Amino acid sequence: MGLALDEPKDSDSTHDQDGVKFIIDNGLSQQCGAVKIDFVDAGARSGFAISSANPLGGGGCGSSCSTAGGSCGC
């Protein structure tokens, strides 16, 4: 799972976390379970970290979805 700007589709659900709205595909949401998005301030390695209750493997970048890391696949 990765971050991207997009418009919600019929197959998506919209969520709000600390005032930040995001959308996630319902099928992916069922696979991942609860999803948490954090911003990690680490200088040149700053970025968003995505984690989930049920981490998924695979994806083009392994288990990292940003420079800061993540665990829901890409």
mmCIF file of the N, C-alpha and C atoms, coordinates in Angstrom:
data_MODEL
# 
_entry.id   MODEL 
# 
loop_
_atom_site.group_PDB 
_atom_site.id 
_atom_site.type_symbol 
_atom_site.label_atom_id 
_atom_site.label_alt_id 
_atom_site.label_comp_id 
_atom_site.label_asym_id 
_atom_site.label_entity_id 
_atom_site.label_seq_id 
_atom_site.pdbx_PDB_ins_code 
_atom_site.Cartn_x 
_atom_site.Cartn_y 
_atom_site.Cartn_z 
_atom_site.occupancy 
_atom_site.B_iso_or_equiv 
_atom_site.pdbx_formal_charge 
_atom_site.auth_seq_id 
_atom_site.auth_comp_id 
_atom_site.auth_asym_id 
_atom_site.auth_atom_id 
_atom_site.pdbx_PDB_model_num 
ATOM 1   N N  . MET A 1 1  ? 0.862   -1.155 0.000  1.00 0.00 ? 1  MET A N  1 
ATOM 2   C CA . MET A 1 1  ? 0.000   0.000  0.000  1.00 0.00 ? 1  MET A CA 1 
ATOM 3   C C  . MET A 1 1  ? 0.901   1.207  0.000  1.00 0.00 ? 1  MET A C  1 
ATOM 4   N N  . GLY A 1 2  ? 0.594   2.166  -0.826 1.00 0.00 ? 2  GLY A N  1 
ATOM 5   C CA . GLY A 1 2  ? 1.376   3.390  -0.889 1.00 0.00 ? 2  GLY A CA 1 
ATOM 6   C C  . GLY A 1 2  ? 0.479   4.598  -0.756 1.00 0.00 ? 2  GLY A C  1 
ATOM 7   N N  . LEU A 1 3  ? 1.085   5.751  -0.593 1.00 0.00 ? 3  LEU A N  1 
ATOM 8   C CA . LEU A 1 3  ? 0.346   6.992  -0.495 1.00 0.00 ? 3  LEU A CA 1 
ATOM 9   C C  . LEU A 1 3  ? 0.261   7.652  -1.859 1.00 0.00 ? 3  LEU A C  1 
ATOM 10  N N  . ALA A 1 4  ? -0.907  8.187  -2.181 1.00 0.00 ? 4  ALA A N  1 
ATOM 11  C CA . ALA A 1 4  ? -1.094  8.910  -3.441 1.00 0.00 ? 4  ALA A CA 1 
ATOM 12  C C  . ALA A 1 4  ? -2.303  9.830  -3.298 1.00 0.00 ? 4  ALA A C  1 
ATOM 13  N N  . LEU A 1 5  ? -2.338  10.891 -4.076 1.00 0.00 ? 5  LEU A N  1 
ATOM 14  C CA . LEU A 1 5  ? -3.511  11.747 -4.120 1.00 0.00 ? 5  LEU A CA 1 
ATOM 15  C C  . LEU A 1 5  ? -4.523  11.101 -5.052 1.00 0.00 ? 5  LEU A C  1 
ATOM 16  N N  . ASP A 1 6  ? -5.765  11.027 -4.609 1.00 0.00 ? 6  ASP A N  1 
ATOM 17  C CA . ASP A 1 6  ? -6.789  10.361 -5.406 1.00 0.00 ? 6  ASP A CA 1 
ATOM 18  C C  . ASP A 1 6  ? -8.158  10.856 -4.961 1.00 0.00 ? 6  ASP A C  1 
ATOM 19  N N  . GLU A 1 7  ? -9.135  10.598 -5.762 1.00 0.00 ? 7  GLU A N  1 
ATOM 20  C CA . GLU A 1 7  ? -10.531 10.875 -5.430 1.00 0.00 ? 7  GLU A CA 1 
ATOM 21  C C  . GLU A 1 7  ? -11.174 9.567  -4.978 1.00 0.00 ? 7  GLU A C  1 
ATOM 22  N N  . PRO A 1 8  ? -12.088 9.624  -3.993 1.00 0.00 ? 8  PRO A N  1 
ATOM 23  C CA . PRO A 1 8  ? -12.741 8.390  -3.535 1.00 0.00 ? 8  PRO A CA 1 
ATOM 24  C C  . PRO A 1 8  ? -13.558 7.738  -4.643 1.00 0.00 ? 8  PRO A C  1 
ATOM 25  N N  . LYS A 1 9  ? -13.547 6.423  -4.664 1.00 0.00 ? 9  LYS A N  1 
ATOM 26  C CA . LYS A 1 9  ? -14.348 5.631  -5.589 1.00 0.00 ? 9  LYS A CA 1 
ATOM 27  C C  . LYS A 1 9  ? -15.428 4.903  -4.792 1.00 0.00 ? 9  LYS A C  1 
ATOM 28  N N  . ASP A 1 10 ? -16.366 4.281  -5.473 1.00 0.00 ? 10 ASP A N  1 
ATOM 29  C CA . ASP A 1 10 ? -17.426 3.539  -4.789 1.00 0.00 ? 10 ASP A CA 1 
ATOM 30  C C  . ASP A 1 10 ? -16.866 2.396  -3.944 1.00 0.00 ? 10 ASP A C  1 
ATOM 31  N N  . SER A 1 11 ? -15.696 1.872  -4.321 1.00 0.00 ? 11 SER A N  1 
ATOM 32  C CA . SER A 1 11 ? -15.098 0.746  -3.601 1.00 0.00 ? 11 SER A CA 1 
ATOM 33  C C  . SER A 1 11 ? -14.163 1.198  -2.471 1.00 0.00 ? 11 SER A C  1 
ATOM 34  N N  . ASP A 1 12 ? -14.172 2.500  -2.126 1.00 0.00 ? 12 ASP A N  1 
ATOM 35  C CA . ASP A 1 12 ? -13.307 3.050  -1.086 1.00 0.00 ? 12 ASP A CA 1 
ATOM 36  C C  . ASP A 1 12 ? -14.116 3.459  0.134  1.00 0.00 ? 12 ASP A C  1 
ATOM 37  N N  . SER A 1 13 ? -13.430 3.566  1.255  1.00 0.00 ? 13 SER A N  1 
ATOM 38  C CA . SER A 1 13 ? -14.014 4.183  2.431  1.00 0.00 ? 13 SER A CA 1 
ATOM 39  C C  . SER A 1 13 ? -13.108 5.342  2.847  1.00 0.00 ? 13 SER A C  1 
ATOM 40  N N  . THR A 1 14 ? -13.714 6.379  3.424  1.00 0.00 ? 14 THR A N  1 
ATOM 41  C CA . THR A 1 14 ? -12.989 7.579  3.830  1.00 0.00 ? 14 THR A CA 1 
ATOM 42  C C  . THR A 1 14 ? -12.807 7.555  5.338  1.00 0.00 ? 14 THR A C  1 
ATOM 43  N N  . HIS A 1 15 ? -11.604 7.931  5.788  1.00 0.00 ? 15 HIS A N  1 
ATOM 44  C CA . HIS A 1 15 ? -11.280 7.938  7.217  1.00 0.00 ? 15 HIS A CA 1 
ATOM 45  C C  . HIS A 1 15 ? -10.649 9.274  7.584  1.00 0.00 ? 15 HIS A C  1 
ATOM 46  N N  . ASP A 1 16 ? -10.677 9.596  8.867  1.00 0.00 ? 16 ASP A N  1 
ATOM 47  C CA . ASP A 1 16 ? -10.041 10.805 9.376  1.00 0.00 ? 16 ASP A CA 1 
ATOM 48  C C  . ASP A 1 16 ? -9.174  10.404 10.559 1.00 0.00 ? 16 ASP A C  1 
ATOM 49  N N  . GLN A 1 17 ? -7.908  10.795 10.511 1.00 0.00 ? 17 GLN A N  1 
ATOM 50  C CA . GLN A 1 17 ? -6.997  10.515 11.624 1.00 0.00 ? 17 GLN A CA 1 
ATOM 51  C C  . GLN A 1 17 ? -6.332  11.820 12.011 1.00 0.00 ? 17 GLN A C  1 
ATOM 52  N N  . ASP A 1 18 ? -6.642  12.323 13.181 1.00 0.00 ? 18 ASP A N  1 
ATOM 53  C CA . ASP A 1 18 ? -6.060  13.567 13.689 1.00 0.00 ? 18 ASP A CA 1 
ATOM 54  C C  . ASP A 1 18 ? -6.223  14.720 12.704 1.00 0.00 ? 18 ASP A C  1 
ATOM 55  N N  . GLY A 1 19 ? -7.391  14.825 12.065 1.00 0.00 ? 19 GLY A N  1 
ATOM 56  C CA . GLY A 1 19 ? -7.674  15.904 11.147 1.00 0.00 ? 19 GLY A CA 1 
ATOM 57  C C  . GLY A 1 19 ? -7.190  15.691 9.725  1.00 0.00 ? 19 GLY A C  1 
ATOM 58  N N  . VAL A 1 20 ? -6.532  14.572 9.452  1.00 0.00 ? 20 VAL A N  1 
ATOM 59  C CA . VAL A 1 20 ? -6.065  14.251 8.102  1.00 0.00 ? 20 VAL A CA 1 
ATOM 60  C C  . VAL A 1 20 ? -7.005  13.206 7.523  1.00 0.00 ? 20 VAL A C  1 
ATOM 61  N N  . LYS A 1 21 ? -7.630  13.532 6.400  1.00 0.00 ? 21 LYS A N  1 
ATOM 62  C CA . LYS A 1 21 ? -8.553  12.608 5.757  1.00 0.00 ? 21 LYS A CA 1 
ATOM 63  C C  . LYS A 1 21 ? -7.800  11.741 4.762  1.00 0.00 ? 21 LYS A C  1 
ATOM 64  N N  . PHE A 1 22 ? -8.136  10.451 4.735  1.00 0.00 ? 22 PHE A N  1 
ATOM 65  C CA . PHE A 1 22 ? -7.553  9.543  3.758  1.00 0.00 ? 22 PHE A CA 1 
ATOM 66  C C  . PHE A 1 22 ? -8.597  8.538  3.323  1.00 0.00 ? 22 PHE A C  1 
ATOM 67  N N  . ILE A 1 23 ? -8.360  7.969  2.140  1.00 0.00 ? 23 ILE A N  1 
ATOM 68  C CA . ILE A 1 23 ? -9.257  6.948  1.606  1.00 0.00 ? 23 ILE A CA 1 
ATOM 69  C C  . ILE A 1 23 ? -8.471  5.650  1.468  1.00 0.00 ? 23 ILE A C  1 
ATOM 70  N N  . ILE A 1 24 ? -9.194  4.547  1.583  1.00 0.00 ? 24 ILE A N  1 
ATOM 71  C CA . ILE A 1 24 ? -8.563  3.237  1.423  1.00 0.00 ? 24 ILE A CA 1 
ATOM 72  C C  . ILE A 1 24 ? -9.563  2.317  0.726  1.00 0.00 ? 24 ILE A C  1 
ATOM 73  N N  . ASP A 1 25 ? -9.065  1.515  -0.182 1.00 0.00 ? 25 ASP A N  1 
ATOM 74  C CA . ASP A 1 25 ? -9.891  0.541  -0.875 1.00 0.00 ? 25 ASP A CA 1 
ATOM 75  C C  . ASP A 1 25 ? -10.473 -0.433 0.148  1.00 0.00 ? 25 ASP A C  1 
ATOM 76  N N  . ASN A 1 26 ? -11.765 -0.705 0.067  1.00 0.00 ? 26 ASN A N  1 
ATOM 77  C CA . ASN A 1 26 ? -12.422 -1.589 1.035  1.00 0.00 ? 26 ASN A CA 1 
ATOM 78  C C  . ASN A 1 26 ? -11.797 -2.987 1.065  1.00 0.00 ? 26 ASN A C  1 
ATOM 79  N N  . GLY A 1 27 ? -11.432 -3.540 -0.084 1.00 0.00 ? 27 GLY A N  1 
ATOM 80  C CA . GLY A 1 27 ? -10.808 -4.865 -0.118 1.00 0.00 ? 27 GLY A CA 1 
ATOM 81  C C  . GLY A 1 27 ? -9.473  -4.875 0.596  1.00 0.00 ? 27 GLY A C  1 
ATOM 82  N N  . LEU A 1 28 ? -8.653  -3.849 0.359  1.00 0.00 ? 28 LEU A N  1 
ATOM 83  C CA . LEU A 1 28 ? -7.358  -3.749 1.028  1.00 0.00 ? 28 LEU A CA 1 
ATOM 84  C C  . LEU A 1 28 ? -7.548  -3.533 2.523  1.00 0.00 ? 28 LEU A C  1 
ATOM 85  N N  . SER A 1 29 ? -8.549  -2.749 2.877  1.00 0.00 ? 29 SER A N  1 
ATOM 86  C CA . SER A 1 29 ? -8.841  -2.500 4.284  1.00 0.00 ? 29 SER A CA 1 
ATOM 87  C C  . SER A 1 29 ? -9.180  -3.796 5.018  1.00 0.00 ? 29 SER A C  1 
ATOM 88  N N  . GLN A 1 30 ? -9.937  -4.681 4.361  1.00 0.00 ? 30 GLN A N  1 
ATOM 89  C CA . GLN A 1 30 ? -10.276 -5.967 4.979  1.00 0.00 ? 30 GLN A CA 1 
ATOM 90  C C  . GLN A 1 30 ? -9.032  -6.822 5.177  1.00 0.00 ? 30 GLN A C  1 
ATOM 91  N N  . GLN A 1 31 ? -8.086  -6.769 4.234  1.00 0.00 ? 31 GLN A N  1 
ATOM 92  C CA . GLN A 1 31 ? -6.858  -7.552 4.352  1.00 0.00 ? 31 GLN A CA 1 
ATOM 93  C C  . GLN A 1 31 ? -5.935  -6.990 5.426  1.00 0.00 ? 31 GLN A C  1 
ATOM 94  N N  . CYS A 1 32 ? -5.790  -5.670 5.469  1.00 0.00 ? 32 CYS A N  1 
ATOM 95  C CA . CYS A 1 32 ? -4.835  -5.026 6.379  1.00 0.00 ? 32 CYS A CA 1 
ATOM 96  C C  . CYS A 1 32 ? -5.367  -4.846 7.790  1.00 0.00 ? 32 CYS A C  1 
ATOM 97  N N  . GLY A 1 33 ? -6.670  -4.738 7.949  1.00 0.00 ? 33 GLY A N  1 
ATOM 98  C CA . GLY A 1 33 ? -7.221  -4.394 9.253  1.00 0.00 ? 33 GLY A CA 1 
ATOM 99  C C  . GLY A 1 33 ? -7.013  -2.908 9.506  1.00 0.00 ? 33 GLY A C  1 
ATOM 100 N N  . ALA A 1 34 ? -6.914  -2.528 10.758 1.00 0.00 ? 34 ALA A N  1 
ATOM 101 C CA . ALA A 1 34 ? -6.728  -1.116 11.112 1.00 0.00 ? 34 ALA A CA 1 
ATOM 102 C C  . ALA A 1 34 ? -5.412  -0.601 10.535 1.00 0.00 ? 34 ALA A C  1 
ATOM 103 N N  . VAL A 1 35 ? -5.458  0.583  9.920  1.00 0.00 ? 35 VAL A N  1 
ATOM 104 C CA . VAL A 1 35 ? -4.287  1.193  9.300  1.00 0.00 ? 35 VAL A CA 1 
ATOM 105 C C  . VAL A 1 35 ? -3.943  2.464  10.059 1.00 0.00 ? 35 VAL A C  1 
ATOM 106 N N  . LYS A 1 36 ? -2.653  2.665  10.306 1.00 0.00 ? 36 LYS A N  1 
ATOM 107 C CA . LYS A 1 36 ? -2.176  3.863  10.994 1.00 0.00 ? 36 LYS A CA 1 
ATOM 108 C C  . LYS A 1 36 ? -1.155  4.556  10.101 1.00 0.00 ? 36 LYS A C  1 
ATOM 109 N N  . ILE A 1 37 ? -1.299  5.861  9.949  1.00 0.00 ? 37 ILE A N  1 
ATOM 110 C CA . ILE A 1 37 ? -0.365  6.652  9.157  1.00 0.00 ? 37 ILE A CA 1 
ATOM 111 C C  . ILE A 1 37 ? 0.294   7.668  10.079 1.00 0.00 ? 37 ILE A C  1 
ATOM 112 N N  . ASP A 1 38 ? 1.616   7.671  10.134 1.00 0.00 ? 38 ASP A N  1 
ATOM 113 C CA . ASP A 1 38 ? 2.388   8.601  10.945 1.00 0.00 ? 38 ASP A CA 1 
ATOM 114 C C  . ASP A 1 38 ? 3.355   9.365  10.063 1.00 0.00 ? 38 ASP A C  1 
ATOM 115 N N  . PHE A 1 39 ? 3.715   10.571 10.490 1.00 0.00 ? 39 PHE A N  1 
ATOM 116 C CA . PHE A 1 39 ? 4.804   11.284 9.842  1.00 0.00 ? 39 PHE A CA 1 
ATOM 117 C C  . PHE A 1 39 ? 6.004   11.192 10.757 1.00 0.00 ? 39 PHE A C  1 
ATOM 118 N N  . VAL A 1 40 ? 7.116   10.709 10.220 1.00 0.00 ? 40 VAL A N  1 
ATOM 119 C CA . VAL A 1 40 ? 8.344   10.558 10.993 1.00 0.00 ? 40 VAL A CA 1 
ATOM 120 C C  . VAL A 1 40 ? 9.295   11.671 10.575 1.00 0.00 ? 40 VAL A C  1 
ATOM 121 N N  . ASP A 1 41 ? 9.669   12.516 11.518 1.00 0.00 ? 41 ASP A N  1 
ATOM 122 C CA . ASP A 1 41 ? 10.591  13.620 11.254 1.00 0.00 ? 41 ASP A CA 1 
ATOM 123 C C  . ASP A 1 41 ? 12.000  13.144 11.573 1.00 0.00 ? 41 ASP A C  1 
ATOM 124 N N  . ALA A 1 42 ? 12.733  12.752 10.516 1.00 0.00 ? 42 ALA A N  1 
ATOM 125 C CA . ALA A 1 42 ? 14.081  12.202 10.692 1.00 0.00 ? 42 ALA A CA 1 
ATOM 126 C C  . ALA A 1 42 ? 15.057  12.831 9.698  1.00 0.00 ? 42 ALA A C  1 
ATOM 127 N N  . GLY A 1 43 ? 15.009  14.157 9.588  1.00 0.00 ? 43 GLY A N  1 
ATOM 128 C CA . GLY A 1 43 ? 15.913  14.847 8.677  1.00 0.00 ? 43 GLY A CA 1 
ATOM 129 C C  . GLY A 1 43 ? 15.701  14.413 7.238  1.00 0.00 ? 43 GLY A C  1 
ATOM 130 N N  . ALA A 1 44 ? 16.791  13.982 6.584  1.00 0.00 ? 44 ALA A N  1 
ATOM 131 C CA . ALA A 1 44 ? 16.720  13.567 5.183  1.00 0.00 ? 44 ALA A CA 1 
ATOM 132 C C  . ALA A 1 44 ? 15.872  12.316 4.991  1.00 0.00 ? 44 ALA A C  1 
ATOM 133 N N  . ARG A 1 45 ? 15.616  11.562 6.053  1.00 0.00 ? 45 ARG A N  1 
ATOM 134 C CA . ARG A 1 45 ? 14.823  10.335 5.962  1.00 0.00 ? 45 ARG A CA 1 
ATOM 135 C C  . ARG A 1 45 ? 13.399  10.537 6.463  1.00 0.00 ? 45 ARG A C  1 
ATOM 136 N N  . SER A 1 46 ? 12.937  11.796 6.523  1.00 0.00 ? 46 SER A N  1 
ATOM 137 C CA . SER A 1 46 ? 11.572  12.091 6.962  1.00 0.00 ? 46 SER A CA 1 
ATOM 138 C C  . SER A 1 46 ? 10.576  11.582 5.932  1.00 0.00 ? 46 SER A C  1 
ATOM 139 N N  . GLY A 1 47 ? 9.401   11.207 6.416  1.00 0.00 ? 47 GLY A N  1 
ATOM 140 C CA . GLY A 1 47 ? 8.353   10.748 5.511  1.00 0.00 ? 47 GLY A CA 1 
ATOM 141 C C  . GLY A 1 47 ? 7.221   10.113 6.277  1.00 0.00 ? 47 GLY A C  1 
ATOM 142 N N  . PHE A 1 48 ? 6.265   9.592  5.528  1.00 0.00 ? 48 PHE A N  1 
ATOM 143 C CA . PHE A 1 48 ? 5.112   8.938  6.128  1.00 0.00 ? 48 PHE A CA 1 
ATOM 144 C C  . PHE A 1 48 ? 5.405   7.465  6.361  1.00 0.00 ? 48 PHE A C  1 
ATOM 145 N N  . ALA A 1 49 ? 4.972   6.966  7.494  1.00 0.00 ? 49 ALA A N  1 
ATOM 146 C CA . ALA A 1 49 ? 5.090   5.546  7.829  1.00 0.00 ? 49 ALA A CA 1 
ATOM 147 C C  . ALA A 1 49 ? 3.680   4.975  7.910  1.00 0.00 ? 49 ALA A C  1 
ATOM 148 N N  . ILE A 1 50 ? 3.456   3.884  7.202  1.00 0.00 ? 50 ILE A N  1 
ATOM 149 C CA . ILE A 1 50 ? 2.153   3.225  7.194  1.00 0.00 ? 50 ILE A CA 1 
ATOM 150 C C  . ILE A 1 50 ? 2.300   1.880  7.885  1.00 0.00 ? 50 ILE A C  1 
ATOM 151 N N  . SER A 1 51 ? 1.443   1.616  8.852  1.00 0.00 ? 51 SER A N  1 
ATOM 152 C CA . SER A 1 51 ? 1.459   0.311  9.505  1.00 0.00 ? 51 SER A CA 1 
ATOM 153 C C  . SER A 1 51 ? 0.026   -0.192 9.577  1.00 0.00 ? 51 SER A C  1 
ATOM 154 N N  . SER A 1 52 ? -0.124  -1.505 9.737  1.00 0.00 ? 52 SER A N  1 
ATOM 155 C CA . SER A 1 52 ? -1.457  -2.078 9.802  1.00 0.00 ? 52 SER A CA 1 
ATOM 156 C C  . SER A 1 52 ? -1.509  -3.199 10.824 1.00 0.00 ? 52 SER A C  1 
ATOM 157 N N  . ALA A 1 53 ? -2.734  -3.541 11.219 1.00 0.00 ? 53 ALA A N  1 
ATOM 158 C CA . ALA A 1 53 ? -2.940  -4.617 12.178 1.00 0.00 ? 53 ALA A CA 1 
ATOM 159 C C  . ALA A 1 53 ? -2.491  -5.959 11.607 1.00 0.00 ? 53 ALA A C  1 
ATOM 160 N N  . ASN A 1 54 ? -2.663  -6.163 10.301 1.00 0.00 ? 54 ASN A N  1 
ATOM 161 C CA . ASN A 1 54 ? -2.295  -7.399 9.620  1.00 0.00 ? 54 ASN A CA 1 
ATOM 162 C C  . ASN A 1 54 ? -1.334  -7.067 8.477  1.00 0.00 ? 54 ASN A C  1 
ATOM 163 N N  . PRO A 1 55 ? -0.026  -6.930 8.755  1.00 0.00 ? 55 PRO A N  1 
ATOM 164 C CA . PRO A 1 55 ? 0.920   -6.546 7.706  1.00 0.00 ? 55 PRO A CA 1 
ATOM 165 C C  . PRO A 1 55 ? 0.890   -7.495 6.512  1.00 0.00 ? 55 PRO A C  1 
ATOM 166 N N  . LEU A 1 56 ? 0.963   -6.917 5.308  1.00 0.00 ? 56 LEU A N  1 
ATOM 167 C CA . LEU A 1 56 ? 1.024   -7.688 4.080  1.00 0.00 ? 56 LEU A CA 1 
ATOM 168 C C  . LEU A 1 56 ? 2.445   -7.642 3.551  1.00 0.00 ? 56 LEU A C  1 
ATOM 169 N N  . GLY A 1 57 ? 2.937   -8.735 3.029  1.00 0.00 ? 57 GLY A N  1 
ATOM 170 C CA . GLY A 1 57 ? 4.272   -8.759 2.442  1.00 0.00 ? 57 GLY A CA 1 
ATOM 171 C C  . GLY A 1 57 ? 4.208   -8.444 0.969  1.00 0.00 ? 57 GLY A C  1 
ATOM 172 N N  . GLY A 1 58 ? 5.368   -8.371 0.359  1.00 0.00 ? 58 GLY A N  1 
ATOM 173 C CA . GLY A 1 58 ? 5.448   -8.177 -1.093 1.00 0.00 ? 58 GLY A CA 1 
ATOM 174 C C  . GLY A 1 58 ? 5.442   -6.725 -1.472 1.00 0.00 ? 58 GLY A C  1 
ATOM 175 N N  . GLY A 1 59 ? 5.212   -6.488 -2.744 1.00 0.00 ? 59 GLY A N  1 
ATOM 176 C CA . GLY A 1 59 ? 5.234   -5.133 -3.262 1.00 0.00 ? 59 GLY A CA 1 
ATOM 177 C C  . GLY A 1 59 ? 6.596   -4.791 -3.804 1.00 0.00 ? 59 GLY A C  1 
ATOM 178 N N  . GLY A 1 60 ? 6.658   -3.772 -4.600 1.00 0.00 ? 60 GLY A N  1 
ATOM 179 C CA . GLY A 1 60 ? 7.888   -3.386 -5.261 1.00 0.00 ? 60 GLY A CA 1 
ATOM 180 C C  . GLY A 1 60 ? 8.964   -2.897 -4.327 1.00 0.00 ? 60 GLY A C  1 
ATOM 181 N N  . CYS A 1 61 ? 8.584   -2.435 -3.133 1.00 0.00 ? 61 CYS A N  1 
ATOM 182 C CA . CYS A 1 61 ? 9.602   -1.897 -2.232 1.00 0.00 ? 61 CYS A CA 1 
ATOM 183 C C  . CYS A 1 61 ? 9.689   -2.705 -0.947 1.00 0.00 ? 61 CYS A C  1 
ATOM 184 N N  . GLY A 1 62 ? 9.280   -3.945 -0.964 1.00 0.00 ? 62 GLY A N  1 
ATOM 185 C CA . GLY A 1 62 ? 9.372   -4.778 0.233  1.00 0.00 ? 62 GLY A CA 1 
ATOM 186 C C  . GLY A 1 62 ? 8.390   -4.321 1.281  1.00 0.00 ? 62 GLY A C  1 
ATOM 187 N N  . SER A 1 63 ? 8.861   -4.157 2.507  1.00 0.00 ? 63 SER A N  1 
ATOM 188 C CA . SER A 1 63 ? 7.959   -3.770 3.583  1.00 0.00 ? 63 SER A CA 1 
ATOM 189 C C  . SER A 1 63 ? 7.975   -2.277 3.832  1.00 0.00 ? 63 SER A C  1 
ATOM 190 N N  . SER A 1 64 ? 8.662   -1.507 3.027  1.00 0.00 ? 64 SER A N  1 
ATOM 191 C CA . SER A 1 64 ? 8.753   -0.065 3.232  1.00 0.00 ? 64 SER A CA 1 
ATOM 192 C C  . SER A 1 64 ? 7.937   0.671  2.183  1.00 0.00 ? 64 SER A C  1 
ATOM 193 N N  . CYS A 1 65 ? 7.053   1.549  2.633  1.00 0.00 ? 65 CYS A N  1 
ATOM 194 C CA . CYS A 1 65 ? 6.219   2.316  1.706  1.00 0.00 ? 65 CYS A CA 1 
ATOM 195 C C  . CYS A 1 65 ? 6.631   3.770  1.650  1.00 0.00 ? 65 CYS A C  1 
ATOM 196 N N  . SER A 1 66 ? 7.675   4.134  2.320  1.00 0.00 ? 66 SER A N  1 
ATOM 197 C CA . SER A 1 66 ? 8.195   5.503  2.261  1.00 0.00 ? 66 SER A CA 1 
ATOM 198 C C  . SER A 1 66 ? 9.627   5.454  2.734  1.00 0.00 ? 66 SER A C  1 
ATOM 199 N N  . THR A 1 67 ? 10.248  6.600  2.747  1.00 0.00 ? 67 THR A N  1 
ATOM 200 C CA . THR A 1 67 ? 11.623  6.633  3.242  1.00 0.00 ? 67 THR A CA 1 
ATOM 201 C C  . THR A 1 67 ? 11.660  6.325  4.729  1.00 0.00 ? 67 THR A C  1 
ATOM 202 N N  . ALA A 1 68 ? 10.531  6.543  5.422  1.00 0.00 ? 68 ALA A N  1 
ATOM 203 C CA . ALA A 1 68 ? 10.499  6.285  6.855  1.00 0.00 ? 68 ALA A CA 1 
ATOM 204 C C  . ALA A 1 68 ? 10.069  4.874  7.184  1.00 0.00 ? 68 ALA A C  1 
ATOM 205 N N  . GLY A 1 69 ? 9.525   4.145  6.228  1.00 0.00 ? 69 GLY A N  1 
ATOM 206 C CA . GLY A 1 69 ? 9.131   2.764  6.473  1.00 0.00 ? 69 GLY A CA 1 
ATOM 207 C C  . GLY A 1 69 ? 7.636   2.587  6.558  1.00 0.00 ? 69 GLY A C  1 
ATOM 208 N N  . GLY A 1 70 ? 7.211   1.364  6.634  1.00 0.00 ? 70 GLY A N  1 
ATOM 209 C CA . GLY A 1 70 ? 5.808   1.006  6.713  1.00 0.00 ? 70 GLY A CA 1 
ATOM 210 C C  . GLY A 1 70 ? 5.715   -0.497 6.641  1.00 0.00 ? 70 GLY A C  1 
ATOM 211 N N  . SER A 1 71 ? 4.530   -1.034 6.907  1.00 0.00 ? 71 SER A N  1 
ATOM 212 C CA . SER A 1 71 ? 4.470   -2.492 6.955  1.00 0.00 ? 71 SER A CA 1 
ATOM 213 C C  . SER A 1 71 ? 3.252   -3.077 6.271  1.00 0.00 ? 71 SER A C  1 
ATOM 214 N N  . CYS A 1 72 ? 2.587   -2.342 5.425  1.00 0.00 ? 72 CYS A N  1 
ATOM 215 C CA . CYS A 1 72 ? 1.382   -2.876 4.794  1.00 0.00 ? 72 CYS A CA 1 
ATOM 216 C C  . CYS A 1 72 ? 1.620   -3.229 3.339  1.00 0.00 ? 72 CYS A C  1 
ATOM 217 N N  . GLY A 1 73 ? 2.864   -3.336 2.912  1.00 0.00 ? 73 GLY A N  1 
ATOM 218 C CA . GLY A 1 73 ? 3.142   -3.618 1.494  1.00 0.00 ? 73 GLY A CA 1 
ATOM 219 C C  . GLY A 1 73 ? 2.965   -2.362 0.689  1.00 0.00 ? 73 GLY A C  1 
ATOM 220 N N  . CYS A 1 74 ? 3.182   -2.418 -0.604 1.00 0.00 ? 74 CYS A N  1 
ATOM 221 C CA . CYS A 1 74 ? 3.061   -1.227 -1.454 1.00 0.00 ? 74 CYS A CA 1 
ATOM 222 C C  . CYS A 1 74 ? 2.025   -1.433 -2.520 1.00 0.00 ? 74 CYS A C  1 
# 
